[in-house]
Amino acid sequence: MTAPSPTLARALALAQRALRLTALTLHPAGASVPSQRRDAGYVLAVPVRVGGAVHVLTAEADQPFDPALAETVVELAGLLADIADAGPANQAVLDLEADRAQIAAELDVVAEALVTAKHSVAEPADVEAVEHALTLLRREQRRLRAHTLDAGLAAALQGPGLALVGDVTLLSSLPPAFAVAVERVAGALRRGVAADKDYPGQISVEVTDLVVKFRLESADKILDASELDRWGRRVSALGGELVVQPRGVDLLLPERRDEGRR
């Protein structure tokens, strides 16, 4: 780990202030980290594993560490290690969404070409064909973008074929990577239900504190689980779990609402 991620740096700063420490750093074992203090103080160093490497959380204070504060720093070491360890998994999800958004933006050139073509053709059948192609292109552009990152998860889940149940306000507390995962899982399920002409119906999304439950109300089974498998691996890297059931999906969230963990 080199420079801490913005999330980790913020967590370190907040913890230092809350515990009234003079310094709080998380660094690789053996690294030379100069003290932020010029006078003598009290130091507590807690080793912790981040991924495959040992790191050390170093806390400095003006007063001796009593048992309660020492125990708090030890617990904090595990929490901060989780945040540090999950950084690459979160960034991988968000980088993927950035790539998809860039592709969607680049497709605007194709859309403009189709609009120009529509005005240059005379036959009604040709105009209809171009309009159909433009409609398909715009639909794919909407799919490429993660609307959660712009409008919030609750707004991204609004639409035909999907009903929100439970405390919807909990959706706003999900970190960005998990929010994107929820939107993508919902999109995969919605497309599967829409494609099933024998079992058309809605998907209910029940939100609780640690679980987002998707239920296919009129389908007997999930038609294509390949996309869900891919998101299951990403969710696992974030510290959660995606459980596919015959008529639904449970997305289990980490107990701690940080950026996810491994």
HUPECOR-V508998 format. One record per residue. N is the residue number from 0. RES is the residue in one small letter. PHI is phi in whole degrees, -180 to 180 (999 if undefined). PSI is psi in whole degrees, -180 to 180 (* if undefined). D_LAST is the distance of its C-alpha to the last C-alpha in Angstrom with 1 decimal. Layout:
n:N res:RES phi:PHI psi:PSI d_last:D_LAST
n:N res:RES phi:PHI psi:PSI d_last:D_LAST
This chain:
n:0 res:m phi:999 psi:127 d_last:15.5
n:1 res:t phi:-97 psi:-116 d_last:18.8
n:2 res:a phi:-70 psi:140 d_last:19.6
n:3 res:p phi:-67 psi:150 d_last:17.1
n:4 res:s phi:-66 psi:160 d_last:16.0
n:5 res:p phi:-56 psi:-38 d_last:18.3
n:6 res:t phi:-66 psi:-46 d_last:15.8
n:7 res:l phi:-66 psi:-43 d_last:15.0
n:8 res:a phi:-61 psi:-40 d_last:18.8
n:9 res:r phi:-66 psi:-42 d_last:19.7
n:10 res:a phi:-64 psi:-41 d_last:17.6
n:11 res:l phi:-63 psi:-43 d_last:19.2
n:12 res:a phi:-65 psi:-43 d_last:22.6
n:13 res:l phi:-66 psi:-41 d_last:22.5
n:14 res:a phi:-66 psi:-40 d_last:21.4
n:15 res:q phi:-60 psi:-44 d_last:24.2
n:16 res:r phi:-69 psi:-42 d_last:26.7
n:17 res:a phi:-66 psi:-37 d_last:25.9
n:18 res:l phi:-90 psi:-2 d_last:26.1
n:19 res:r phi:59 psi:46 d_last:29.1
n:20 res:l phi:-93 psi:156 d_last:27.9
n:21 res:t phi:-86 psi:-21 d_last:29.7
n:22 res:a phi:-160 psi:149 d_last:26.6
n:23 res:l phi:-151 psi:115 d_last:22.8
n:24 res:t phi:-135 psi:148 d_last:20.9
n:25 res:l phi:-121 psi:120 d_last:17.7
n:26 res:h phi:-147 psi:160 d_last:18.6
n:27 res:p phi:-61 psi:146 d_last:18.2
n:28 res:a phi:-60 psi:135 d_last:20.2
n:29 res:g phi:91 psi:-11 d_last:23.7
n:30 res:a phi:-72 psi:145 d_last:23.8
n:31 res:s phi:-88 psi:110 d_last:26.9
n:32 res:v phi:-119 psi:108 d_last:26.3
n:33 res:p phi:-65 psi:141 d_last:29.6
n:34 res:s phi:-68 psi:147 d_last:30.1
n:35 res:q phi:-84 psi:-3 d_last:30.9
n:36 res:r phi:-105 psi:148 d_last:33.6
n:37 res:r phi:-103 psi:-19 d_last:37.1
n:38 res:d phi:-105 psi:173 d_last:38.3
n:39 res:a phi:-69 psi:143 d_last:37.3
n:40 res:g phi:-150 psi:-163 d_last:34.4
n:41 res:y phi:-118 psi:135 d_last:31.9
n:42 res:v phi:-125 psi:136 d_last:28.6
n:43 res:l phi:-126 psi:121 d_last:25.6
n:44 res:a phi:-112 psi:127 d_last:23.0
n:45 res:v phi:-121 psi:115 d_last:19.8
n:46 res:p phi:-73 psi:144 d_last:17.8
n:47 res:v phi:-153 psi:148 d_last:14.0
n:48 res:r phi:-94 psi:130 d_last:11.5
n:49 res:v phi:-120 psi:108 d_last:9.5
n:50 res:g phi:64 psi:-122 d_last:8.2
n:51 res:g phi:-103 psi:11 d_last:11.5
n:52 res:a phi:-123 psi:152 d_last:13.7
n:53 res:v phi:-91 psi:129 d_last:15.2
n:54 res:h phi:-117 psi:171 d_last:15.8
n:55 res:v phi:-132 psi:128 d_last:18.3
n:56 res:l phi:-92 psi:118 d_last:18.5
n:57 res:t phi:-110 psi:120 d_last:22.3
n:58 res:a phi:-113 psi:135 d_last:24.2
n:59 res:e phi:-122 psi:142 d_last:27.9
n:60 res:a phi:-145 psi:161 d_last:30.4
n:61 res:d phi:-79 psi:-27 d_last:34.2
n:62 res:q phi:-113 psi:158 d_last:34.4
n:63 res:p phi:-59 psi:150 d_last:33.3
n:64 res:f phi:-81 psi:112 d_last:30.0
n:65 res:d phi:-77 psi:167 d_last:31.0
n:66 res:p phi:-55 psi:-39 d_last:28.9
n:67 res:a phi:-66 psi:-44 d_last:27.5
n:68 res:l phi:-68 psi:-40 d_last:26.4
n:69 res:a phi:-61 psi:-43 d_last:25.0
n:70 res:e phi:-64 psi:-39 d_last:22.9
n:71 res:t phi:-64 psi:-42 d_last:21.6
n:72 res:v phi:-65 psi:-39 d_last:20.7
n:73 res:v phi:-63 psi:-46 d_last:18.8
n:74 res:e phi:-63 psi:-40 d_last:16.8
n:75 res:l phi:-64 psi:-35 d_last:16.3
n:76 res:a phi:-58 psi:-43 d_last:15.0
n:77 res:g phi:-66 psi:-41 d_last:11.9
n:78 res:l phi:-64 psi:-45 d_last:11.5
n:79 res:l phi:-69 psi:-34 d_last:12.2
n:80 res:a phi:-65 psi:-38 d_last:9.9
n:81 res:d phi:-61 psi:-44 d_last:6.9
n:82 res:i phi:-64 psi:-44 d_last:9.0
n:83 res:a phi:-64 psi:-41 d_last:9.8
n:84 res:d phi:-69 psi:-31 d_last:6.6
n:85 res:a phi:-85 psi:-9 d_last:5.9
n:86 res:g phi:-52 psi:-52 d_last:9.6
n:87 res:p phi:-61 psi:-38 d_last:10.2
n:88 res:a phi:-66 psi:-43 d_last:8.4
n:89 res:n phi:-64 psi:-45 d_last:10.5
n:90 res:q phi:-65 psi:-34 d_last:13.4
n:91 res:a phi:-63 psi:-42 d_last:13.5
n:92 res:v phi:-65 psi:-46 d_last:14.1
n:93 res:l phi:-71 psi:-33 d_last:16.6
n:94 res:d phi:-65 psi:-40 d_last:18.2
n:95 res:l phi:-60 psi:-43 d_last:18.8
n:96 res:e phi:-67 psi:-35 d_last:20.5
n:97 res:a phi:-66 psi:-39 d_last:22.5
n:98 res:d phi:-64 psi:-43 d_last:23.8
n:99 res:r phi:-64 psi:-41 d_last:24.7
n:100 res:a phi:-64 psi:-37 d_last:26.5
n:101 res:q phi:-67 psi:-41 d_last:28.4
n:102 res:i phi:-62 psi:-43 d_last:29.6
n:103 res:a phi:-60 psi:-41 d_last:30.7
n:104 res:a phi:-67 psi:-40 d_last:32.7
n:105 res:e phi:-66 psi:-27 d_last:34.2
n:106 res:l phi:-70 psi:-10 d_last:35.5
n:107 res:d phi:-60 psi:-31 d_last:37.7
n:108 res:v phi:-64 psi:-42 d_last:40.1
n:109 res:v phi:-66 psi:-41 d_last:40.4
n:110 res:a phi:-61 psi:-43 d_last:41.0
n:111 res:e phi:-63 psi:-38 d_last:43.7
n:112 res:a phi:-65 psi:-38 d_last:45.4
n:113 res:l phi:-67 psi:-39 d_last:45.5
n:114 res:v phi:-62 psi:-43 d_last:47.0
n:115 res:t phi:-63 psi:-42 d_last:49.6
n:116 res:a phi:-64 psi:-37 d_last:50.3
n:117 res:k phi:-62 psi:-36 d_last:50.9
n:118 res:h phi:-81 psi:-11 d_last:53.6
n:119 res:s phi:-102 psi:-8 d_last:55.2
n:120 res:v phi:-98 psi:155 d_last:55.8
n:121 res:a phi:-111 psi:-33 d_last:58.7
n:122 res:e phi:-72 psi:132 d_last:58.3
n:123 res:p phi:-56 psi:-38 d_last:56.7
n:124 res:a phi:-64 psi:-38 d_last:54.8
n:125 res:d phi:-69 psi:-40 d_last:53.3
n:126 res:v phi:-61 psi:-44 d_last:52.4
n:127 res:e phi:-64 psi:-39 d_last:50.6
n:128 res:a phi:-65 psi:-43 d_last:48.7
n:129 res:v phi:-66 psi:-42 d_last:47.5
n:130 res:e phi:-62 psi:-39 d_last:46.5
n:131 res:h phi:-64 psi:-44 d_last:44.6
n:132 res:a phi:-62 psi:-39 d_last:42.7
n:133 res:l phi:-66 psi:-39 d_last:42.0
n:134 res:t phi:-62 psi:-45 d_last:40.7
n:135 res:l phi:-63 psi:-40 d_last:38.3
n:136 res:l phi:-64 psi:-46 d_last:37.1
n:137 res:r phi:-62 psi:-37 d_last:36.5
n:138 res:r phi:-64 psi:-42 d_last:34.5
n:139 res:e phi:-68 psi:-34 d_last:32.2
n:140 res:q phi:-63 psi:-40 d_last:31.9
n:141 res:r phi:-65 psi:-37 d_last:30.8
n:142 res:r phi:-67 psi:-35 d_last:28.2
n:143 res:l phi:-68 psi:-34 d_last:26.8
n:144 res:r phi:-82 psi:140 d_last:26.3
n:145 res:a phi:-89 psi:101 d_last:23.4
n:146 res:h phi:-69 psi:-20 d_last:25.7
n:147 res:t phi:-56 psi:-41 d_last:23.0
n:148 res:l phi:-72 psi:-17 d_last:22.7
n:149 res:d phi:-102 psi:-49 d_last:26.5
n:150 res:a phi:-109 psi:-5 d_last:27.7
n:151 res:g phi:95 psi:157 d_last:24.8
n:152 res:l phi:-68 psi:-42 d_last:23.1
n:153 res:a phi:-59 psi:-43 d_last:26.0
n:154 res:a phi:-68 psi:-36 d_last:28.5
n:155 res:a phi:-67 psi:-28 d_last:26.5
n:156 res:l phi:-87 psi:-10 d_last:26.5
n:157 res:q phi:-71 psi:140 d_last:30.2
n:158 res:g phi:152 psi:172 d_last:32.5
n:159 res:p phi:-65 psi:144 d_last:34.4
n:160 res:g phi:83 psi:8 d_last:32.9
n:161 res:l phi:-145 psi:130 d_last:30.2
n:162 res:a phi:-123 psi:130 d_last:30.7
n:163 res:l phi:-89 psi:134 d_last:28.5
n:164 res:v phi:-130 psi:146 d_last:28.7
n:165 res:g phi:93 psi:-163 d_last:27.6
n:166 res:d phi:-81 psi:91 d_last:26.6
n:167 res:v phi:-64 psi:-24 d_last:26.1
n:168 res:t phi:-63 psi:-22 d_last:25.7
n:169 res:l phi:-65 psi:-23 d_last:22.2
n:170 res:l phi:-62 psi:-32 d_last:21.3
n:171 res:s phi:-71 psi:-16 d_last:22.0
n:172 res:s phi:-88 psi:-6 d_last:19.4
n:173 res:l phi:-74 psi:137 d_last:16.5
n:174 res:p phi:-65 psi:158 d_last:14.9
n:175 res:p phi:-53 psi:-44 d_last:16.2
n:176 res:a phi:-63 psi:-41 d_last:13.5
n:177 res:f phi:-70 psi:-37 d_last:13.2
n:178 res:a phi:-61 psi:-42 d_last:17.0
n:179 res:v phi:-61 psi:-42 d_last:17.5
n:180 res:a phi:-61 psi:-42 d_last:15.6
n:181 res:v phi:-61 psi:-45 d_last:17.9
n:182 res:e phi:-62 psi:-43 d_last:20.9
n:183 res:r phi:-68 psi:-39 d_last:20.3
n:184 res:v phi:-65 psi:-43 d_last:19.9
n:185 res:a phi:-61 psi:-41 d_last:23.0
n:186 res:g phi:-64 psi:-42 d_last:24.8
n:187 res:a phi:-64 psi:-43 d_last:24.3
n:188 res:l phi:-68 psi:-40 d_last:25.5
n:189 res:r phi:-64 psi:-41 d_last:28.4
n:190 res:r phi:-66 psi:-36 d_last:29.6
n:191 res:g phi:-66 psi:-41 d_last:29.5
n:192 res:v phi:-69 psi:-41 d_last:31.6
n:193 res:a phi:-65 psi:-31 d_last:34.0
n:194 res:a phi:-81 psi:-13 d_last:34.6
n:195 res:d phi:-91 psi:97 d_last:35.5
n:196 res:k phi:-71 psi:-23 d_last:39.2
n:197 res:d phi:-78 psi:-27 d_last:39.7
n:198 res:y phi:-132 psi:59 d_last:37.1
n:199 res:p phi:-69 psi:148 d_last:36.9
n:200 res:g phi:173 psi:-175 d_last:35.3
n:201 res:q phi:-95 psi:163 d_last:32.8
n:202 res:i phi:-113 psi:124 d_last:29.1
n:203 res:s phi:-93 psi:138 d_last:28.4
n:204 res:v phi:-117 psi:108 d_last:25.2
n:205 res:e phi:-99 psi:125 d_last:24.8
n:206 res:v phi:-108 psi:123 d_last:22.6
n:207 res:t phi:-122 psi:-173 d_last:21.6
n:208 res:d phi:-66 psi:-37 d_last:19.4
n:209 res:l phi:-125 psi:4 d_last:16.2
n:210 res:v phi:-140 psi:138 d_last:17.3
n:211 res:v phi:-114 psi:114 d_last:19.0
n:212 res:k phi:-104 psi:127 d_last:21.4
n:213 res:f phi:-105 psi:129 d_last:23.4
n:214 res:r phi:-127 psi:125 d_last:26.6
n:215 res:l phi:-87 psi:105 d_last:29.1
n:216 res:e phi:-72 psi:-26 d_last:32.3
n:217 res:s phi:-124 psi:6 d_last:34.7
n:218 res:a phi:-104 psi:145 d_last:32.9
n:219 res:d phi:-82 psi:-28 d_last:32.9
n:220 res:k phi:-159 psi:165 d_last:29.8
n:221 res:i phi:-83 psi:124 d_last:27.3
n:222 res:l phi:-71 psi:-47 d_last:29.3
n:223 res:d phi:-131 psi:111 d_last:26.8
n:224 res:a phi:-98 psi:5 d_last:23.1
n:225 res:s phi:-64 psi:-44 d_last:22.4
n:226 res:e phi:-67 psi:-37 d_last:21.1
n:227 res:l phi:-65 psi:-36 d_last:19.0
n:228 res:d phi:-61 psi:-43 d_last:17.5
n:229 res:r phi:-64 psi:-44 d_last:16.5
n:230 res:w phi:-71 psi:-28 d_last:14.9
n:231 res:g phi:-61 psi:-39 d_last:13.3
n:232 res:r phi:-68 psi:-39 d_last:11.4
n:233 res:r phi:-68 psi:-41 d_last:10.5
n:234 res:v phi:-64 psi:-39 d_last:9.5
n:235 res:s phi:-62 psi:-41 d_last:7.2
n:236 res:a phi:-64 psi:-28 d_last:5.5
n:237 res:l phi:-82 psi:-6 d_last:5.8
n:238 res:g phi:101 psi:4 d_last:4.5
n:239 res:g phi:-107 psi:-163 d_last:8.1
n:240 res:e phi:-151 psi:137 d_last:10.7
n:241 res:l phi:-113 psi:115 d_last:14.0
n:242 res:v phi:-109 psi:115 d_last:16.8
n:243 res:v phi:-90 psi:127 d_last:20.0
n:244 res:q phi:-116 psi:169 d_last:23.2
n:245 res:p phi:-55 psi:-38 d_last:26.8
n:246 res:r phi:-128 psi:33 d_last:27.6
n:247 res:g phi:172 psi:-175 d_last:24.5
n:248 res:v phi:-141 psi:136 d_last:20.7
n:249 res:d phi:-109 psi:125 d_last:18.4
n:250 res:l phi:-107 psi:105 d_last:15.4
n:251 res:l phi:-89 psi:130 d_last:13.4
n:252 res:l phi:-100 psi:155 d_last:11.7
n:253 res:p phi:-61 psi:153 d_last:9.4
n:254 res:e phi:-67 psi:-31 d_last:12.1
n:255 res:r phi:-100 psi:132 d_last:11.8
n:256 res:r phi:-87 psi:62 d_last:13.1
n:257 res:d phi:-102 psi:-151 d_last:11.6
n:258 res:e phi:-83 psi:17 d_last:10.3
n:259 res:g phi:98 psi:168 d_last:7.2
n:260 res:r phi:-154 psi:166 d_last:3.8
n:261 res:r phi:-104 psi:* d_last:0.0
